[in-house]
């Protein structure tokens, strides 16, 4: 993912997290949905936290 972000010139952590979350599948997607829907806001705001 980091190579993709670099190639696209994406430097913003929030954009990185949102973009990477679109590629999640299976158990990772379930984990992400749990993180974002239970709290009604995502606690993960940086690429490192993701």
PDB file with one MODEL, atoms N, CA, C and O in Angstrom:
MODEL        1
ATOM      1  N   UNK A   1       0.825  -1.183   0.000  1.00  0.00           N
ATOM      2  CA  UNK A   1       0.000   0.000   0.000  1.00  0.00           C
ATOM      3  C   UNK A   1       0.872   1.250   0.000  1.00  0.00           C
ATOM      4  O   UNK A   1       0.557   2.238  -0.664  1.00  0.00           O
ATOM      5  N   UNK A   2       1.960   1.198   0.744  1.00  0.00           N
ATOM      6  CA  UNK A   2       2.798   2.397   0.811  1.00  0.00           C
ATOM      7  C   UNK A   2       3.371   2.750  -0.558  1.00  0.00           C
ATOM      8  O   UNK A   2       3.501   3.929  -0.885  1.00  0.00           O
ATOM      9  N   UNK A   3       3.713   1.746  -1.358  1.00  0.00           N
ATOM     10  CA  UNK A   3       4.189   2.015  -2.722  1.00  0.00           C
ATOM     11  C   UNK A   3       3.094   2.673  -3.556  1.00  0.00           C
ATOM     12  O   UNK A   3       3.368   3.581  -4.341  1.00  0.00           O
ATOM     13  N   UNK A   4       1.866   2.218  -3.389  1.00  0.00           N
ATOM     14  CA  UNK A   4       0.729   2.804  -4.096  1.00  0.00           C
ATOM     15  C   UNK A   4       0.557   4.268  -3.705  1.00  0.00           C
ATOM     16  O   UNK A   4       0.388   5.133  -4.564  1.00  0.00           O
ATOM     17  N   UNK A   5       0.601   4.539  -2.397  1.00  0.00           N
ATOM     18  CA  UNK A   5       0.441   5.913  -1.927  1.00  0.00           C
ATOM     19  C   UNK A   5       1.546   6.808  -2.472  1.00  0.00           C
ATOM     20  O   UNK A   5       1.297   7.941  -2.885  1.00  0.00           O
ATOM     21  N   UNK A   6       2.751   6.292  -2.469  1.00  0.00           N
ATOM     22  CA  UNK A   6       3.887   7.067  -2.977  1.00  0.00           C
ATOM     23  C   UNK A   6       3.713   7.356  -4.471  1.00  0.00           C
ATOM     24  O   UNK A   6       3.936   8.479  -4.923  1.00  0.00           O
ATOM     25  N   UNK A   7       3.312   6.335  -5.228  1.00  0.00           N
ATOM     26  CA  UNK A   7       3.129   6.507  -6.670  1.00  0.00           C
ATOM     27  C   UNK A   7       2.021   7.505  -6.983  1.00  0.00           C
ATOM     28  O   UNK A   7       2.113   8.247  -7.961  1.00  0.00           O
ATOM     29  N   UNK A   8       0.990   7.528  -6.172  1.00  0.00           N
ATOM     30  CA  UNK A   8      -0.134   8.436  -6.379  1.00  0.00           C
ATOM     31  C   UNK A   8       0.076   9.798  -5.730  1.00  0.00           C
ATOM     32  O   UNK A   8      -0.722  10.713  -5.932  1.00  0.00           O
ATOM     33  N   UNK A   9       1.152   9.936  -4.947  1.00  0.00           N
ATOM     34  CA  UNK A   9       1.430  11.203  -4.282  1.00  0.00           C
ATOM     35  C   UNK A   9       0.512  11.475  -3.110  1.00  0.00           C
ATOM     36  O   UNK A   9       0.267  12.631  -2.763  1.00  0.00           O
ATOM     37  N   UNK A  10       0.002  10.413  -2.498  1.00  0.00           N
ATOM     38  CA  UNK A  10      -0.903  10.558  -1.357  1.00  0.00           C
ATOM     39  C   UNK A  10      -0.071  10.594  -0.082  1.00  0.00           C
ATOM     40  O   UNK A  10       0.604   9.619   0.247  1.00  0.00           O
ATOM     41  N   UNK A  11      -0.114  11.702   0.630  1.00  0.00           N
ATOM     42  CA  UNK A  11       0.686  11.864   1.835  1.00  0.00           C
ATOM     43  C   UNK A  11      -0.162  11.998   3.094  1.00  0.00           C
ATOM     44  O   UNK A  11       0.366  11.873   4.199  1.00  0.00           O
ATOM     45  N   UNK A  12      -1.437  12.244   2.959  1.00  0.00           N
ATOM     46  CA  UNK A  12      -2.321  12.476   4.092  1.00  0.00           C
ATOM     47  C   UNK A  12      -2.731  11.156   4.737  1.00  0.00           C
ATOM     48  O   UNK A  12      -3.234  10.263   4.055  1.00  0.00           O
ATOM     49  N   UNK A  13      -2.518  11.026   6.051  1.00  0.00           N
ATOM     50  CA  UNK A  13      -2.833   9.788   6.765  1.00  0.00           C
ATOM     51  C   UNK A  13      -4.301   9.405   6.660  1.00  0.00           C
ATOM     52  O   UNK A  13      -4.620   8.230   6.473  1.00  0.00           O
ATOM     53  N   UNK A  14      -5.187  10.364   6.777  1.00  0.00           N
ATOM     54  CA  UNK A  14      -6.619  10.054   6.710  1.00  0.00           C
ATOM     55  C   UNK A  14      -6.987   9.481   5.345  1.00  0.00           C
ATOM     56  O   UNK A  14      -7.801   8.562   5.252  1.00  0.00           O
ATOM     57  N   UNK A  15      -6.399  10.017   4.304  1.00  0.00           N
ATOM     58  CA  UNK A  15      -6.649   9.503   2.953  1.00  0.00           C
ATOM     59  C   UNK A  15      -6.058   8.107   2.819  1.00  0.00           C
ATOM     60  O   UNK A  15      -6.671   7.231   2.209  1.00  0.00           O
ATOM     61  N   UNK A  16      -4.872   7.890   3.382  1.00  0.00           N
ATOM     62  CA  UNK A  16      -4.254   6.559   3.354  1.00  0.00           C
ATOM     63  C   UNK A  16      -5.159   5.526   4.010  1.00  0.00           C
ATOM     64  O   UNK A  16      -5.381   4.451   3.454  1.00  0.00           O
ATOM     65  N   UNK A  17      -5.675   5.842   5.175  1.00  0.00           N
ATOM     66  CA  UNK A  17      -6.529   4.908   5.918  1.00  0.00           C
ATOM     67  C   UNK A  17      -7.802   4.624   5.132  1.00  0.00           C
ATOM     68  O   UNK A  17      -8.189   3.465   4.977  1.00  0.00           O
ATOM     69  N   UNK A  18      -8.448   5.658   4.640  1.00  0.00           N
ATOM     70  CA  UNK A  18      -9.686   5.465   3.880  1.00  0.00           C
ATOM     71  C   UNK A  18      -9.448   4.657   2.612  1.00  0.00           C
ATOM     72  O   UNK A  18     -10.256   3.797   2.261  1.00  0.00           O
ATOM     73  N   UNK A  19      -8.352   4.928   1.929  1.00  0.00           N
ATOM     74  CA  UNK A  19      -8.041   4.202   0.703  1.00  0.00           C
ATOM     75  C   UNK A  19      -7.729   2.741   1.002  1.00  0.00           C
ATOM     76  O   UNK A  19      -8.248   1.848   0.332  1.00  0.00           O
ATOM     77  N   UNK A  20      -6.896   2.493   1.992  1.00  0.00           N
ATOM     78  CA  UNK A  20      -6.524   1.120   2.333  1.00  0.00           C
ATOM     79  C   UNK A  20      -7.729   0.314   2.794  1.00  0.00           C
ATOM     80  O   UNK A  20      -7.814  -0.882   2.516  1.00  0.00           O
ATOM     81  N   UNK A  21      -8.650   0.944   3.484  1.00  0.00           N
ATOM     82  CA  UNK A  21      -9.819   0.218   3.981  1.00  0.00           C
ATOM     83  C   UNK A  21     -10.691  -0.307   2.845  1.00  0.00           C
ATOM     84  O   UNK A  21     -11.435  -1.269   3.037  1.00  0.00           O
ATOM     85  N   UNK A  22     -10.613   0.298   1.680  1.00  0.00           N
ATOM     86  CA  UNK A  22     -11.389  -0.181   0.532  1.00  0.00           C
ATOM     87  C   UNK A  22     -10.880  -1.522   0.015  1.00  0.00           C
ATOM     88  O   UNK A  22     -11.603  -2.224  -0.692  1.00  0.00           O
ATOM     89  N   UNK A  23      -9.653  -1.882   0.354  1.00  0.00           N
ATOM     90  CA  UNK A  23      -9.055  -3.117  -0.137  1.00  0.00           C
ATOM     91  C   UNK A  23      -9.162  -4.270   0.858  1.00  0.00           C
ATOM     92  O   UNK A  23      -8.707  -5.377   0.568  1.00  0.00           O
ATOM     93  N   UNK A  24      -9.750  -4.031   2.016  1.00  0.00           N
ATOM     94  CA  UNK A  24      -9.866  -5.080   3.026  1.00  0.00           C
ATOM     95  C   UNK A  24     -10.877  -6.137   2.598  1.00  0.00           C
ATOM     96  O   UNK A  24     -11.881  -5.832   1.953  1.00  0.00           O
ATOM     97  N   UNK A  25     -10.595  -7.386   2.969  1.00  0.00           N
ATOM     98  CA  UNK A  25     -11.503  -8.495   2.672  1.00  0.00           C
ATOM     99  C   UNK A  25     -11.607  -9.398   3.889  1.00  0.00           C
ATOM    100  O   UNK A  25     -10.803  -9.317   4.818  1.00  0.00           O
ATOM    101  N   UNK A  26     -12.606 -10.253   3.862  1.00  0.00           N
ATOM    102  CA  UNK A  26     -12.794 -11.307   4.859  1.00  0.00           C
ATOM    103  C   UNK A  26     -12.751 -10.772   6.288  1.00  0.00           C
ATOM    104  O   UNK A  26     -13.466  -9.828   6.626  1.00  0.00           O
ATOM    105  N   UNK A  27     -11.913 -11.377   7.121  1.00  0.00           N
ATOM    106  CA  UNK A  27     -11.869 -11.050   8.551  1.00  0.00           C
ATOM    107  C   UNK A  27     -11.382  -9.620   8.787  1.00  0.00           C
ATOM    108  O   UNK A  27     -11.808  -8.959   9.734  1.00  0.00           O
ATOM    109  N   UNK A  28     -10.486  -9.150   7.916  1.00  0.00           N
ATOM    110  CA  UNK A  28     -10.002  -7.773   8.059  1.00  0.00           C
ATOM    111  C   UNK A  28     -11.132  -6.773   7.821  1.00  0.00           C
ATOM    112  O   UNK A  28     -11.211  -5.747   8.497  1.00  0.00           O
ATOM    113  N   UNK A  29     -12.002  -7.072   6.866  1.00  0.00           N
ATOM    114  CA  UNK A  29     -13.139  -6.195   6.602  1.00  0.00           C
ATOM    115  C   UNK A  29     -14.120  -6.211   7.768  1.00  0.00           C
ATOM    116  O   UNK A  29     -14.676  -5.174   8.129  1.00  0.00           O
ATOM    117  N   UNK A  30     -14.330  -7.376   8.351  1.00  0.00           N
ATOM    118  CA  UNK A  30     -15.190  -7.454   9.536  1.00  0.00           C
ATOM    119  C   UNK A  30     -14.603  -6.647  10.680  1.00  0.00           C
ATOM    120  O   UNK A  30     -15.332  -5.933  11.369  1.00  0.00           O
ATOM    121  N   UNK A  31     -13.300  -6.747  10.893  1.00  0.00           N
ATOM    122  CA  UNK A  31     -12.616  -5.977  11.940  1.00  0.00           C
ATOM    123  C   UNK A  31     -12.815  -4.481  11.698  1.00  0.00           C
ATOM    124  O   UNK A  31     -13.130  -3.736  12.626  1.00  0.00           O
ATOM    125  N   UNK A  32     -12.632  -4.047  10.455  1.00  0.00           N
ATOM    126  CA  UNK A  32     -12.765  -2.632  10.121  1.00  0.00           C
ATOM    127  C   UNK A  32     -14.185  -2.138  10.356  1.00  0.00           C
ATOM    128  O   UNK A  32     -14.387  -1.054  10.905  1.00  0.00           O
ATOM    129  N   UNK A  33     -15.160  -2.923   9.944  1.00  0.00           N
ATOM    130  CA  UNK A  33     -16.560  -2.530  10.158  1.00  0.00           C
ATOM    131  C   UNK A  33     -16.866  -2.397  11.643  1.00  0.00           C
ATOM    132  O   UNK A  33     -17.577  -1.483  12.061  1.00  0.00           O
ATOM    133  N   UNK A  34     -16.323  -3.315  12.436  1.00  0.00           N
ATOM    134  CA  UNK A  34     -16.522  -3.243  13.883  1.00  0.00           C
ATOM    135  C   UNK A  34     -15.909  -1.966  14.448  1.00  0.00           C
ATOM    136  O   UNK A  34     -16.514  -1.302  15.290  1.00  0.00           O
ATOM    137  N   UNK A  35     -14.724  -1.626  13.990  1.00  0.00           N
ATOM    138  CA  UNK A  35     -14.038  -0.418  14.467  1.00  0.00           C
ATOM    139  C   UNK A  35     -14.786   0.853  14.087  1.00  0.00           C
ATOM    140  O   UNK A  35     -14.799   1.819  14.850  1.00  0.00           O
ATOM    141  N   UNK A  36     -15.402   0.855  12.923  1.00  0.00           N
ATOM    142  CA  UNK A  36     -15.999   2.096  12.428  1.00  0.00           C
ATOM    143  C   UNK A  36     -17.484   2.231  12.717  1.00  0.00           C
ATOM    144  O   UNK A  36     -17.983   3.355  12.766  1.00  0.00           O
ATOM    145  N   UNK A  37     -18.209   1.142  12.911  1.00  0.00           N
ATOM    146  CA  UNK A  37     -19.652   1.262  13.099  1.00  0.00           C
ATOM    147  C   UNK A  37     -20.071   1.244  14.556  1.00  0.00           C
ATOM    148  O   UNK A  37     -21.057   1.888  14.913  1.00  0.00           O
ATOM    149  N   UNK A  38     -19.356   0.530  15.404  1.00  0.00           N
ATOM    150  CA  UNK A  38     -19.729   0.474  16.814  1.00  0.00           C
ATOM    151  C   UNK A  38     -19.628   1.837  17.483  1.00  0.00           C
ATOM    152  O   UNK A  38     -20.498   2.210  18.270  1.00  0.00           O
ATOM    153  N   UNK A  39     -18.609   2.553  17.186  1.00  0.00           N
ATOM    154  CA  UNK A  39     -18.337   3.822  17.842  1.00  0.00           C
ATOM    155  C   UNK A  39     -18.927   5.004  17.071  1.00  0.00           C
ATOM    156  O   UNK A  39     -18.899   6.140  17.545  1.00  0.00           O
ATOM    157  N   UNK A  40     -19.458   4.729  15.887  1.00  0.00           N
ATOM    158  CA  UNK A  40     -19.990   5.753  14.986  1.00  0.00           C
ATOM    159  C   UNK A  40     -18.929   6.725  14.503  1.00  0.00           C
ATOM    160  O   UNK A  40     -19.230   7.707  13.825  1.00  0.00           O
ATOM    161  N   UNK A  41     -17.705   6.446  14.856  1.00  0.00           N
ATOM    162  CA  UNK A  41     -16.591   7.196  14.295  1.00  0.00           C
ATOM    163  C   UNK A  41     -15.354   6.319  14.410  1.00  0.00           C
ATOM    164  O   UNK A  41     -15.236   5.513  15.333  1.00  0.00           O
ATOM    165  N   UNK A  42     -14.472   6.475  13.504  1.00  0.00           N
ATOM    166  CA  UNK A  42     -13.274   5.643  13.479  1.00  0.00           C
ATOM    167  C   UNK A  42     -12.240   6.187  14.450  1.00  0.00           C
ATOM    168  O   UNK A  42     -11.941   7.381  14.456  1.00  0.00           O
ATOM    169  N   UNK A  43     -11.701   5.300  15.267  1.00  0.00           N
ATOM    170  CA  UNK A  43     -10.644   5.695  16.195  1.00  0.00           C
ATOM    171  C   UNK A  43      -9.284   5.695  15.514  1.00  0.00           C
ATOM    172  O   UNK A  43      -8.315   6.226  16.058  1.00  0.00           O
ATOM    173  N   UNK A  44      -9.207   5.109  14.344  1.00  0.00           N
ATOM    174  CA  UNK A  44      -7.948   5.007  13.625  1.00  0.00           C
ATOM    175  C   UNK A  44      -7.859   6.173  12.659  1.00  0.00           C
ATOM    176  O   UNK A  44      -8.632   6.270  11.705  1.00  0.00           O
ATOM    177  N   UNK A  45      -6.918   7.046  12.917  1.00  0.00           N
ATOM    178  CA  UNK A  45      -6.810   8.241  12.101  1.00  0.00           C
ATOM    179  C   UNK A  45      -5.496   8.388  11.372  1.00  0.00           C
ATOM    180  O   UNK A  45      -5.350   9.267  10.522  1.00  0.00           O
ATOM    181  N   UNK A  46      -4.533   7.534  11.694  1.00  0.00           N
ATOM    182  CA  UNK A  46      -3.240   7.635  11.031  1.00  0.00           C
ATOM    183  C   UNK A  46      -2.876   6.307  10.390  1.00  0.00           C
ATOM    184  O   UNK A  46      -3.413   5.260  10.753  1.00  0.00           O
ATOM    185  N   UNK A  47      -1.979   6.360   9.453  1.00  0.00           N
ATOM    186  CA  UNK A  47      -1.529   5.156   8.762  1.00  0.00           C
ATOM    187  C   UNK A  47      -0.858   4.198   9.736  1.00  0.00           C
ATOM    188  O   UNK A  47      -1.050   2.987   9.626  1.00  0.00           O
ATOM    189  N   UNK A  48      -0.086   4.698  10.676  1.00  0.00           N
ATOM    190  CA  UNK A  48       0.577   3.857  11.681  1.00  0.00           C
ATOM    191  C   UNK A  48      -0.436   3.117  12.546  1.00  0.00           C
ATOM    192  O   UNK A  48      -0.245   1.936  12.836  1.00  0.00           O
ATOM    193  N   UNK A  49      -1.497   3.778  12.959  1.00  0.00           N
ATOM    194  CA  UNK A  49      -2.523   3.135  13.772  1.00  0.00           C
ATOM    195  C   UNK A  49      -3.261   2.063  12.995  1.00  0.00           C
ATOM    196  O   UNK A  49      -3.683   1.058  13.566  1.00  0.00           O
ATOM    197  N   UNK A  50      -3.419   2.273  11.688  1.00  0.00           N
ATOM    198  CA  UNK A  50      -4.118   1.319  10.848  1.00  0.00           C
ATOM    199  C   UNK A  50      -3.340   0.027  10.785  1.00  0.00           C
ATOM    200  O   UNK A  50      -3.765  -0.918  10.120  1.00  0.00           O
TER     201      UNK A  50
ENDMDL
END
